[in-house]
């Protein structure tokens, strides 16, 4: 059985397919495989930025409620406002970001997060590099996201590299 072009395309999420970016156009234009992949990468980047800027509302529930760890109650990262971005806190932050992505972003697999040490050392903000494989057809696509952590607000901006 031969695979047609539609079989080989990555598919956007249902929500992304329902969003009409051109409501005035009466006819929908079919996207090429490259356009679909670009939109998929942008959707993952957008959702990753939302995940990393969402703060968990509560922690420390009894262990009998273990399923809460993978529910929307635990969505996001812990509050970073009191976190120092040096030394041991860096590895803890990388671990938390990795766990959050593995738990709440199923389109990314083989996730690796590390502090980006590029720069002259004078910059007062921190950067993370997120490397992963994105689920896509016909094969997973490698992705790298550069994440800038604002030193004052602790908000993260995510850019596709």
Secondary structure, DSSP 8 states (H G I E B T S, - for coil): ----TTTTS----HHHHH--S-TT-SS-----HHHHHHHHHHHHHHHHHHHHT-B-S-----GGGGGGGGSGGG-SB---TT---STHHHHHHHHHHHHHHHHH-TTEEEEEEEE---S-S--SSEEEEEEEEE--SSS-EEEEEEEEE-TTT--EEEEE-
